[in-house]
């Protein structure tokens, strides 16, 4: 039987509503698709294309789909292909594919970038997207809220001159590279990424006041060019110059940073109370100093005031400092969209970064093979992040890091890697070069010496091995073996040096403690030679290896 796709008209409203009820029951979270008045508005809206699939045999509407044309800022020409639903009684007839083809045909001359956020409870919409030219570029963990939170697979397709207008050679931090490289490959683009290994995050300053934007602060913020006209590091669907009415109409507002009563910056956020999600869409500052303060204020408000589960921000792929700052604030790269945002005369790649304030999802998503690598990359990153607070909490208890503030501990923890060792694994060997510190999070590491591997001690949760490697990189004086399954945070000499280069305040603490620790060891050696007993310094957690 023939099925044809056409534009929806007012008389289709009841049928569209019935389709969503047949698919989701009365508990569909997006109530506008169950509300006849809201559906009528969508039929006549200029910024939405609403289609239906009609069965020619009986004239019945059996499917619907839409395209939202304004998910980016004016001029971005970015559209979201969403809300595809087929009546339960009409499945298996190719209705979804026809609706996707119909949407592409109607908007291909009006957009540069098409986005699809496919559910992962089943693979059907992912397959339809793939069959019609969309490719996976990310995995957004627990972004949507249905009866429970659900992840989505992010797909994209470029149209018109999007690729021709793309700005080349994005500058990204190492943590973004795996997702970005795969996304570019999927989009058929050459990997022209420049990896910035030494990107310096914005400074941590707290000497500002925080308040919400009112008409009083609007004109002042509008005069700032950084982040609004030049150096745009964050992209979104709303911008300050759209006016307060448009900002409030989209349930958006700005938090302002004030210094001595004067506005020095602002950050725009969209809050979805039902989804319990926030999107950061614009960051405007007089200079770089308030940047981290404003982002930290949003992150803190999401956890303590707004009861938010999911926070998302689209970051300029040419802004490694912003990427690094957000990474330190607990955001993770979850997607990479080439040529997504238009600015001046070019299209910029976008790094999608997200922060979860709820436990990470299980690895049970129903994904097509092309989307699975993105899910693995994102979930691996989230799992590493889950242990970072434990690393940051444990660091000040170690002699070399004693005296650091919570913020300084978080900075050091962010450059640690978390590694698991099976019981019996040799972690390092006596006589081999030493260049890493190991902080035990779970399990036990045994320390052995000599050809007979005689056990002389062990390090358990909260203790470390290899402090002196951070100072002089000597050869190991003992062998370390996992005495049980071990989870350890690993800090390399190279990573510590990078932190010290950009944060001298941390370097002062680390090298002062290392010097004091070395002095204490020399005193113990002297006391041993003279025959007097040695008392361990109060509160010090020692490295077993340096005791040998």
Secondary structure, 3 states (H helix, E strand, C coil): CCEEEEECCHHHHHHHHHHHHHHHHHHCCCHHHCCHHHHHHHHHCCCEEEEEEEECCCCEEEEEEEEECCCCCCCCCEEEEEEEEECHHHCCCCHHHHHHHHHHHHHCCCCCEEEEEEECCCCHHHHHHHHCCCEEEEEEEEEEECCCEEEEEEEEEECCCCCCCECCCCEECHHHHHHHHHHHHHCCCCCCCEECCCCCCCCCCCCCEEEECCHHHHHHHHCCCECCCECCCEECCCCHHHCHHHHHHCCEEEEEEEECCEEEEEEEEEEECCCCEEEEEEEEECCCCCHHHHHHHHHHHHHHCCCCCEEEEEEECCCHHHHHHHHHCCCEEEEEEEEEEEECCEEEEEEEEEEECCCCCCCCCCCCHHHHHHHHHHHHHHHHHHHHHHHHHHHCCCHHHCCCCHHHHHHHHHCCEEEEECCCCEEECCCCECCEEEEEEECEEEEEECCCCEEEEEEECCCEECHHHHCCCCECCCEEEECCCEEEEEEEHHHHHHHHHHCHHHHHHHHHHHHHHHHHHHHHHHHHHHCCCCCCCCCCCCCCHHHC
